[in-house]
Structure formats: C-alpha cells, structure tokens
Amino acid sequence: MAYLQNADPALREYILKHSLPQIFQALLTGLCVSCPERPLHFLERKIVSIQENRDTVEIEWAWKRFIWNKRKEARELTLKMETAERHYIQRGRRVALCKWVEWVQVRKRRQNDAMKKIQRVWNAIHCKIVIAAWRYVVQDSKRTKEYFEVFQSLDVGDLLKCAEVCRTWKAITQTCSLWSRISFSVERDWITDSIVEQILQKYRPFVVHLNMRGCTSLQWPSFKCISEY
C-alpha cells in the first residue's frame, strides 16, 4: 500500500501481518451497508465475529455488493441521463420544426396577401390604361371616319397630296376602298406614266373601275402596267 511505503519497517510488517487494513475496510463496509443504530455495539460484535473467523467473508461480500450496486446505479443513472438528453434534444428539434413550419405558413400567407394586393393594383392600373387607350381609339376612329368621308370625295391628285401631310392621313389614304374607282381623266393634264405605274403597283388589287378617258399623255409603260393587272 502506498501509505505504508515510508512507514517504519517493523510497523509496516506488523500492520500487514495482522491484516489491519482489510479489517478496518471490512468494519467500515459493514457500517456503510448495515447503518446500525448503535455503531459501537455493531463494531464490537463484528470484532468478536472476526476473532472467531466467521463473518469476514460475509463482510467482504457485503462490500462487493455495495460497490456493485453503486456501479449499477451509476450506470442506470448514466443511461437515464442519456435517454433524457436524447429526449430533450428531440423535443427541442420538434419544437423548432413546429415553429419553423408555422413561420413558413405565416410567410406564405403574407406573400399571398401581398401578391393579391399587387394583382388588384395591377388590374386597376391595367383597366385605366385600357380605358384610356379605348377612349383614344374611339376618338381617333371618329376623326378617321370624318377624314375618310372627306377623302372619298377627293381626286387622285388630292389623295396623293393628303398622303404627304402626316402619318395619320397617309394611313387613311391607303384604305383600299378609296382606290376601288380611279379616274385619271380628271388628272389628264399632269398625270405621267411613272405616277400611273406607282399607283397601280400599290393599289391595283383593289381597283374595280379605271377611267383613262382623255389621257393622251400616257404611253406604253402605263398600258403595260395595266395589262399586267
């Protein structure tokens, strides 16, 4: 034993010879295991039993059982603590998952509400744009109708001049119904072959009636263009 290394050799030999450490350990073990109400009386009886060499083995086994029980309790406590720790971790994860799912649902509801509001605003703006465009188209169509009624009474030369005023008038003058009846006889004083070719190449699919009476200035290119039609 470590505490006997520096002891007097005679004393150490005496202690080891009479097994005093084992006796003290057995007596202390008996006290710890039995917990008697009268410990001194218990020690007296056990000393007598040791002298008679009857209870030494019993005390040693009691000490061993005490150690085993303590170790068993420690192992059981360790297992319980590990189980409790796992349960706590799982419960914490479950709570965190529930909170996360709830947060996701709240975020989705907010996003859906925001998208609905944005959609309503967009629909309102789109309706305003459509209504404004429709009003503009209606007004423009009214003006176009008025222009068209005026352009129907114009001759070829006047239509060509109106087409040079602006884009709107040019688009109106390109209406096929304005070129269904072409009379070059009214413009015979200034009409040329190039103008006839230009007009017929652009509008001849819509021409129903063509008047060339008195157009003596027209030559072969104009008649060739008419024949191709």
Phi, psi and omega in degrees: 000146188294322184285352178260000183292323182265005181282167178297136183303321180293318178295317180297319179295322179295314182297316182288327182295319183266006177055044182295319178300319180294322180294314179297321179294319179294318179296316179295323178296317178299319177297317182293324183281315186275327183049061183287157178287331179242086185296324180294317177296322178297317180295321179299314181295321182289326176295320177297319180295322178295320178299323178279355177060046181245321188254009181297314180295321180297318180293319179297318179292326176296318178297318179296318178297321178298314179297316180297317179297318179297317178295320179297316178298321179295318178296316179298319178296320178297316178297318178296319179295320178296318178297317179296322179295316178297318178298319179296318179295315179297319179295319177298318178295320180297317178296316179297320179296317179298317179295321180295317179298318178297319179297318179298317179297319178297317179297319179295318178297318179295319178296318178297317178297317179296319179296322178295318178297315179298320180295320178296317179296316180297318179297319179296315179296318180297319178298318178298317180296316181296317180296318179296317179295321180295319177298318180296318179296319179297313179296318180294322179294325176296315178296320179297320179297319178295316178298318182297319178297325178288317184293336180295335181267003182268157176274179182298316181297319179294322178297319179295324178290320179295328180294341181268359183284304182203175181293322181296314180293324179296319178296323180291320181292343179272008176294132187297327183292337178287341184248018178285331178234110182248130179238104177278347183294329178291329183257024187294340183286331184237354183294143180232169180296322182295321179293319179298315179298318181297316181292315183291323178297329183270323190239006185294336175296341183258354185285126176253323182229130180232120182249118179237026182294129177081004181274073183284345182279348182282142183243195185303320181303322180293316181292327177295317179297321179293321181294327177294331177291000000 
